[in-house]
């Protein structure tokens, strides 16, 4: 019997919300970001993301600018606190049950998100996911920069990330790949997977799911 490898998107798939937007709200509430127009611009950029039209580097330049004077260690503490306070309550019960079942059956799980990696790692740790990948950013000594390091885990970049992971873990190359996502940005990965499930899909992904016969799941808190 062929074994399965489960691959998940994060935002609006495993959790009820977008972790990057929630992170920005958290930073504003804690006066780490003080620009009164920041959240409005964040909303504008994320509306482009929802349509599959976001320039990722432009977004990262915007999102990283207020954080470039915070040391990595301090940022990691903030990300962990944010995850426990704001993300843990938003994990879909259906996602938690599925992840628990996969863990009990020793099925390997990979999380690949277009959110920045330092947030993805904090959230993956909370979820108990060992293999997790987000957009990595360049560093200047102990401080974050906005430039993307390597391949961005966004659109086709998610597929590239998975292929690189499979090269490093060749025993999984014959596994049946099961993928879960909500976003049209993940259509390349949906097509790469052997089985795809769309979770509360956006309108564009819902159309693609209907055409390709991908089952739709309605998850809620």
C-alpha positions, 0 to 999 in steps of 0.5 A: 500500500502506497504511503501518504505525505501530507502537505498543508497551507497555513492561513485560512486552511489550518487556522481561521484567519491570516497569520500575517495580518493578525501579526500586524494587528498584534504589533500595532496593538502593542505599539511596535508599529505606530504608523496610523495608516499601516493596517489600511495599507496591509489590507490593500496589499492582502486584497491583491494577494487574495486575487493572486496579484500580489508582488511579494517583494513589494509586500515584504518591503512594506511589512518588514520596514517597522521590524528592521531594528528588532533583533532576531531573538526579540522577534522570536519571543514576540512571535511565540507570544503572538502565536500562543495568544492569537493563533492557538485559539484559531486552529480549526478543530477539524485541522487539529483532529486531522493533525492528531490522527496523522501524528498517531499514525506516524504520517509525515506532515509538511507545512509550506506557507507564503508567510514569513518563515519566523512566524511559520516556525513559531506556529508550526511548533505550536501545531507540532509540525516538524517540517515547516517552511515560509518565506526566508528573509536576508539578515544584516547581522542580528537584524531582519531585512526585507530581501527574499532569501532563496526561493519564495514559498509562494505560488510555484515557489511552494512546488519548488520547496516541496521538490527540494524537500523531496530531494533531501528526503528521497524515501518520500519520492514515491509517497502519495502527496495529499495537499490542503489549501484555501487559496488560488495562489496554491493552484500550482501545488494543487495540480502537483499533488496526487490528491487535493482538498480545498478548505473553505476555498476562495471563489477562484479556487472553488472554480478550479476545484470544481473543474479538477474534481478536488473535494471541498471541505467546510471547516469552522471554529 
